[in-house]
């Protein structure tokens, strides 16, 4: 809490990785994305709505409810027909402003320098508007389930009544 630096993002990702390494849990992979800031995310959401609009009626009811409020959530729909219609959708990384692009580039560069393997997954989104920039998931290679998810949530503290304060973190569970 309190740092807007990409270094904090990397530190939290490394903490998540250390958990799996320390517990000797094999076959866990890191997936990474950026969802930008509210400014560049709005431009992306507009482009995504235009992509979805021609097939809107064919999407599931959940996706239809997400269309206006947060169309990015349509990208993580689990319905097969929706996934198929999402193929070829615009990618958020193409809409990042200079600041968000630099932040994400720095995260990736440092992870690479540290020898941390990752894959870019442009379908990682968060359903909560307070998330910004870096988002990530550690996924089981055995069953494809996310076992730890996190990211930067610079808008959270302000949303619950505090001052505008940058933050980054993750959540995990033991049930999977």
C-alpha angles and dihedrals in degrees: 000000000000103000123101091182121121085230089073090053091053092045092054092046089051090050090054091048091049091057092058093041093049093048089046092234105165133210098032117145131194119231119192138192141154123228093189127217127304091270100053092033090060091056090049093048090053091053091046092052089052089052093049098040098082091056098033095119092055094056121098120263092256091056091047090056090049094050097088103027102042116350090178088075088065087070091065096047112134095211111112095221092051092048090052093050090050092061108116094020117152114273120234092222089068090059102047117128118234094265094050092043092052091047092052093044090053092050091051094044094052093046088052092048089052092050095246111152118219142159127221109240111184091188093070105107135151125230094216120085095218092072115101138177115340119045124170144174135197106216131194110243088206100062106002094243120144109243098178130018133181150130147160115316105182093161100052102089093046090048091058093048105275133110123288099278128167117231142166132193148126144233129221138170139200099227095087 
